[in-house]
Structures are given as C-alpha cells and as structure tokens.
Amino acid sequence: MKTVNIILMGFGNVGQAFLRVAHEKKEFCRIRYGLDIKFYSIFELGGAIHSSQALNTSEILEKYSSLTTFRKNPLWKPDLKLTSVLDSIKPGVLVECTYYTLEKYPTPYE
C-alpha cells in the first residue's frame, strides 16, 4: 500500500467537490490501485485546517462546509503558511482549487 499525502488549496465549490470525490473514491483507490489517500491540510483565506494526523474528511464535509463553520473547526490554524506545512509532512500532492491567478495574487499562501 502506497500513501498519498494531499494538501488542498481552497475550500470553495471546487475544493469541496474535489474533497467529496476523493472521499467517495478512497476505498476504490485502496482496492484498485493500492493507494491510501490522506489529507493533512485544507487551506482557505486566512489559514488552514491542519493536523499531523490525517484529517477526518467525512467530518469536514458534514460539519464544516461553509466558510463560517470551516473556521470553527478545532484544527483551524489562523495565518498558517504553506511553507510551514511543507516542512512538517512527507512529500505528496498539492491540489490547487483557488480562484487566484498569478497576475492578480502572486503569493496568496506564503
């Protein structure tokens, strides 16, 4: 079994849809491809939900799908920077689901 560590950038419509599909396909990916998909951080403006343990994606989708409730998650870390997270977890995949463009916002998650 190979573990795929994921950091999700953005939790609007696209980010939530990606998390939902990844959550729904988790067991399929485990059986079919031998992949254990784990989310460690979900970034949104002003910070992130982050843990050194894999996040409970089911709970996040059920309880924290609005921006107001998202920031009330006990794992919410205001002002958390992507660079700190990259130093703290094993390499994996960064999924970009924000509306940012380099022209308008060159470095939103430094």
N, C-alpha and C positions, 0 to 999 in steps of 0.2 A: 504494500500500500504506500503510495506517494502522497504526501501532504502538500496542498496548495494553499499558501497563506495569502489572503486578499486584504487590501486596503481599498475602501470605496470612497471616492471623492465626489461628494454631492449626494443629497438625500431628498431631492425633489421628485417629480414624476418619474424621470428616467432612472435615477438611483434606486428608488423604491421598487420599480418594476424589475430592475436587474437583481436586486436582493431577493425579491419574491421568486423569480425564476430559478436563481441559484439555490434557494432554499428548497423549492419544489423538486429540483433535479438532483439534490445532494445524494440521495440513495442510489439513483440511477447511475450517477458518475462513479460512485463507490463500486457498484457491482460491475458495470460495463467496462470502465477504464481503470479501475483500481486507484481512484483519486479520492482523497479525503479533503473536502473543501472547508476551509476555516476562515472566518472573517475576524480580524483583530481590531480594526478601526473603521469608523464611518465618519468622514469629515463633513461639516456643514459650516456656513459662515460663522466665524467666531469661536471655533473649537471643534471638538470631536468626541464621539463615544469611543472609548479605547480601553482595552484591557490586555494584560499579559496572558490571559487565558482566552480561548476562542469565545466570541460573542454568541449569545443566545439569539439567533436570527428570528426564530419564531416569536419570542417575546418582543423583540424590537418591532417586528411587523404588526403585531397585535396591539401593543400598548403605546408605541412611540412614533406613529407615522405622521403626526403633524409637527411643525417646527416648534410649537409651544411645548408639546409633550416630549419631543425629542430632547430638548434641553433640560428636561426634568429627570431624565434617566440618571440613576445614581452613578453611572460610569461617565457622565458628561464631564469633559475637562475643558473649561473655557481657555481660549488662547493657545491650545495645544498646536504645535507646529509639526508639519510633516517630517521635517528633518529629525526631530526627536524620536518619532515613531520608527523611522527607518533605521535608526541606531539601536532600537530595542527589540526588534523581531527578526526572525530569519527571513532571508530573501523570498520574495513571492511575486505577486501580481498587483499592480496598481490599476484600478478601473476608474477612468475619468468620466464622470457623468454630470459635470457642471456646465453652466451656460457661458463660462468665461471664454474669452478669446485672448490671444497674446497681445493683440493691438490695444484692447481696452483695459485688460488687467494682467500685466506681465507676470506677477508673482503673488497670487492670492493666498497661498498656503505655506509661505516660507516659515 
